[in-house]
């Protein structure tokens, strides 16, 4: 018999299945050869080493931002500021990668730490506003996204831009600052190892330390946590610092691992995608790995489908919207959970 404790896992799988069935339905309606198109969507992401590498490459930044958002959501903070932090940390890391001269192993470490610390300090601002004066963190984080993008774009255009480049991009990053490649034939870089280490560290922090317990208690009920003696102001600020550090590290790692120049002239979108990863992972750090890989998988599948069939890649936006709607709908399959609880309690309906 299925236990109610497994309800959320089953619910998430049901959401994914419904989203995929909707995908197949859309393909069947608009494609001249739906079976071939569906096969491309499902098989192409794992059909070769390079395509599988594309999935992992895309999952790396999603792991960082997803992990950042998991910490915030678990503390009951609806903060979407990882987007701006990701972008601006990339600017900071690129500046050091371009203008500083350091040894091969030290250069990427300093660049990544500078971006991560910048993310932590900037994230602390909405954290302090929330903890001290109960300012809505969603509003401040979205405002910060626009501010950080504007300031970052200014630095790109007037401080880092290479006038000899044919696009609006920075000078070339020094080779000593770039992250090494892990698997030949792909662009999977050292950032994957860093992301996995961060996930394990956050899981340990959240479930094996008293600070993680305070975080979870504050997220469950801030008033009760305060009554129990927990300094929730400190918890909220600390969580923002750690989340900002992770988002900043993600932006730095992405730039140094995937590019030779900084060339984002718009927000890359990974911060907002982190919220979708966190929702799929049900705010569990270890589940971020699977959620990020799944999201990367369907996006690479959609991209390959657009290249090889008559269905556009934008179709995947509909699927993501359905996932968000169903995951965030508290009443979805709630009747089933109620029945399971009644059965476990030995109560007949």
C-alpha positions in Angstrom: 0.0 0.0 0.0 1.3 3.5 -0.9 2.1 5.5 2.3 1.0 9.1 2.7 4.6 10.0 3.4 5.4 9.3 -0.3 2.5 11.4 -1.5 4.6 14.4 -2.6 6.9 12.2 -4.7 3.9 10.6 -6.4 2.3 14.0 -6.9 5.5 15.4 -8.5 5.7 12.3 -10.8 2.1 12.8 -11.7 2.7 16.4 -12.6 5.7 15.5 -14.8 3.6 12.7 -16.5 0.7 15.1 -17.2 3.1 17.7 -18.6 4.7 15.2 -20.9 1.3 13.9 -22.1 0.3 17.5 -22.9 3.6 17.8 -24.8 2.8 14.7 -26.9 -0.8 16.1 -27.5 0.5 19.4 -28.7 3.0 17.6 -31.0 0.3 15.4 -32.4 -1.8 18.4 -33.2 0.8 20.6 -35.0 3.3 18.1 -36.4 3.0 16.4 -39.8 4.9 13.4 -38.4 4.1 13.3 -34.7 5.6 9.9 -33.9 8.9 10.9 -35.4 8.8 14.3 -33.6 8.0 12.7 -30.2 10.9 10.2 -30.7 13.3 13.1 -31.5 12.1 14.9 -28.3 12.6 11.8 -26.1 15.7 10.2 -27.6 17.9 12.9 -29.1 19.1 14.3 -25.7 20.7 10.9 -24.9 21.5 9.8 -28.5 25.2 10.8 -28.3 27.9 11.8 -25.9 27.8 15.4 -27.1 24.0 15.7 -26.7 24.2 14.1 -23.3 26.9 16.5 -22.5 24.6 19.4 -23.5 22.1 18.2 -20.9 24.6 18.1 -18.1 26.1 21.5 -19.2 22.7 23.1 -19.0 21.9 21.4 -15.7 25.0 22.9 -13.9 23.7 26.5 -13.6 20.2 25.1 -12.8 21.7 23.2 -9.9 23.3 26.3 -8.4 20.2 28.6 -8.8 17.8 25.8 -7.8 19.8 25.1 -4.6 19.8 28.8 -3.9 16.1 29.0 -4.2 15.5 25.8 -2.2 17.1 27.5 0.8 14.9 30.5 0.5 11.7 28.6 -0.2 12.4 26.3 2.7 12.6 29.3 5.0 9.2 30.4 3.5 10.8 33.3 1.7 9.5 33.9 -1.9 12.7 35.5 -3.2 13.5 35.5 -6.9 16.6 37.5 -6.7 18.9 34.7 -7.9 18.5 36.0 -11.5 20.2 39.3 -11.0 22.8 37.9 -8.6 23.7 35.2 -11.2 24.2 37.9 -13.9 26.1 40.4 -11.8 28.4 37.8 -10.3 29.3 36.8 -13.8 30.3 40.4 -14.5 32.5 40.4 -11.3 34.2 37.1 -12.1 34.8 38.2 -15.7 36.4 41.4 -14.6 38.9 39.5 -12.5 39.4 36.9 -15.3 40.2 39.7 -17.7 42.3 42.2 -15.7 44.0 40.1 -13.0 47.1 38.0 -13.7 47.3 34.9 -11.4 48.5 31.4 -11.6 46.5 28.7 -13.3 44.9 27.1 -10.2 44.5 30.4 -8.3 42.9 32.5 -11.0 39.5 30.6 -11.2 39.3 30.2 -7.5 39.7 34.0 -6.9 37.3 34.8 -9.7 34.6 32.4 -8.5 35.0 33.5 -4.8 34.7 37.1 -5.8 31.5 36.5 -7.7 30.1 34.3 -4.9 30.9 36.9 -2.2 29.4 39.6 -4.3 26.2 37.6 -4.6 26.1 37.0 -0.8 26.6 40.7 0.0 24.0 41.9 -2.5 21.5 39.2 -1.4 21.9 40.3 2.2 20.2 43.6 1.4 16.7 42.2 0.8 17.4 39.8 3.6 18.0 42.6 6.1 14.9 44.5 4.8 12.8 41.4 5.3 14.2 40.5 8.7 14.3 44.0 10.3 11.2 45.7 8.7 9.3 42.8 7.1 9.6 44.3 3.6 8.2 42.0 1.0 11.2 40.0 -0.3 9.5 39.3 -3.6 9.2 43.0 -4.5 12.7 43.9 -3.4 14.3 40.9 -5.1 12.6 41.6 -8.4 13.6 45.3 -8.2 17.2 44.2 -7.5 17.1 42.0 -10.6 16.5 45.1 -12.8 19.0 47.2 -10.9 21.8 44.6 -11.1 21.1 44.0 -14.8 21.3 47.7 -15.5 24.5 48.2 -13.6 26.0 45.1 -15.0 25.2 46.1 -18.6 26.8 49.5 -17.9 30.0 47.8 -16.9 29.9 45.5 -19.9 29.4 48.4 -22.4 31.8 50.9 -20.9 34.4 49.0 -18.9 34.7 45.5 -20.3 33.6 45.7 -23.9 36.1 44.8 -26.6 35.8 47.4 -29.4 37.3 44.9 -31.8 34.7 42.3 -31.2 31.9 41.9 -33.7 29.3 41.7 -30.9 28.5 43.4 -27.6 30.9 41.3 -25.6 33.9 41.7 -23.2 37.6 41.3 -23.8 38.7 37.6 -23.8 39.0 35.9 -20.5 42.5 34.9 -19.7 43.1 31.1 -20.3 44.3 30.7 -16.7 40.9 31.7 -15.4 38.8 29.2 -17.4 37.6 26.0 -15.7 39.0 22.8 -17.1 37.0 20.3 -19.1 36.1 17.0 -17.5 34.9 14.8 -20.3 36.4 14.9 -23.8 33.8 15.5 -26.6 31.6 17.6 -24.3 31.8 21.0 -22.6 31.2 19.5 -19.1 33.5 21.4 -16.8 34.7 21.4 -13.3 31.6 23.4 -12.3 29.7 20.1 -12.2 31.9 18.9 -9.3 31.5 22.2 -7.5 27.7 22.1 -7.9 27.5 18.5 -6.5 29.7 19.4 -3.5 27.5 22.4 -2.8 24.3 20.3 -2.9 25.8 17.8 -0.4 27.0 20.6 1.8 23.6 22.3 1.8 21.8 19.0 2.5 24.1 18.4 5.5 23.6 22.0 6.7 19.8 21.7 6.4 19.3 18.3 8.0 22.3 17.7 10.2 23.0 21.0 12.0 21.2 23.1 14.5 21.3 26.1 12.0 19.4 23.9 9.5 16.9 23.0 12.1 16.4 26.7 12.9 16.0 27.4 9.2 13.3 24.7 8.8 11.5 25.8 12.0 11.5 29.5 10.8 10.1 28.4 7.5 7.3 26.3 9.1 6.2 29.0 11.5 8.2 32.1 12.2 6.1 33.1 15.2 6.5 29.7 16.9 10.2 29.7 16.1 10.6 33.0 17.8 8.6 31.8 20.8 10.9 28.8 21.0 13.9 31.1 21.3 15.2 31.0 17.7 16.6 34.3 16.5 14.6 34.4 13.2 16.1 37.7 12.2 19.6 36.1 12.1 18.2 33.0 10.3 16.6 35.1 7.5 19.8 37.1 7.0 22.0 34.1 7.1 19.8 32.2 4.6 20.0 35.2 2.2 23.8 35.3 2.5 24.1 31.6 1.7 21.6 31.7 -1.1 23.3 34.7 -2.6 26.7 33.0 -2.3 25.3 30.0 -4.3 23.7 32.1 -7.0 26.8 34.2 -7.3 29.0 31.1 -7.5 26.6 29.7 -10.2 27.0 32.8 -12.4 30.8 32.8 -12.0 31.1 29.1 -12.8 28.9 29.4 -15.8 30.9 32.2 -17.3 34.3 30.7 -16.6 33.2 27.2 -17.6 31.2 27.9 -20.8 32.5 31.1 -22.4 35.8 32.8 -23.4 34.1 36.2 -23.2 31.3 37.7 -21.1 28.5 38.2 -23.6 25.2 38.3 -21.8 23.3 41.3 -23.0 20.1 40.2 -21.3 19.4 38.2 -18.1 20.2 34.6 -18.9 17.0 33.3 -17.1 18.7 30.7 -14.9 17.7 32.4 -11.7 14.0 32.2 -12.5 14.5 28.7 -13.7 15.9 27.9 -10.3 12.4 28.5 -8.8 11.0 25.8 -11.2 13.9 23.4 -10.1 13.1 24.1 -6.4 9.4 23.4 -7.0 10.2 20.1 -8.8 12.7 19.2 -6.0 10.1 19.9 -3.3 12.7 22.1 -1.6 15.0 19.1 -1.0 18.7 19.8 -1.8 19.5 16.3 -3.1 16.4 16.3 -5.3 17.8 19.4 -7.1 20.1 17.1 -9.1 17.3 15.2 -10.7 15.1 18.3 -11.1 17.9 20.2 -12.9 18.7 17.2 -15.1 15.0 16.7 -16.0 14.5 20.4 -16.9 17.8 20.4 -19.0 16.7 17.2 -20.7 13.4 18.4 -21.9 14.9 21.7 -23.1 17.6 20.0 -25.1 15.0 17.7 -26.4 12.9 20.7 -27.5 15.9 22.3 -29.1 16.7 19.1 -31.1 13.1 18.8 -32.0 13.0 22.3 -33.4 16.1 21.6 -35.5 15.0 18.2 -36.9 11.2 18.6 -37.2 8.4 21.1 -37.7 7.6 21.8 -34.0 9.2 25.0 -32.5 11.2 24.9 -29.3 8.9 27.5 -27.7 6.5 24.6 -27.1 8.5 23.7 -24.0 7.4 27.0 -22.4 3.8 25.6 -22.3 5.1 22.5 -20.6 7.0 24.4 -18.0 4.0 26.6 -17.3 1.8 23.5 -16.7 4.4 22.1 -14.3 4.5 25.3 -12.3 0.7 25.5 -12.1 0.2 21.9 -11.0 3.1 21.8 -8.6 2.0 25.0 -6.9 -1.7 24.0 -6.8 -2.1 22.7 -3.2 -5.5 21.1 -4.0 -4.1 18.9 -6.9 -4.6 15.3 -5.8 -5.3 16.4 -2.2 -8.3 14.1 -2.2 -6.1 11.1 -2.7 -3.8 12.1 0.2 -6.9 12.5 2.4 -8.0 9.0 1.5 -4.5 7.6 2.3 -4.5 9.3 5.7 -7.9 7.9 6.5 -6.9 4.4 5.5 -3.7 4.6 7.6 -5.7 5.8 10.6 -8.1 2.9 10.1 -11.1 5.1 9.4 -13.6 4.1 6.8 -15.0 6.7 4.5 
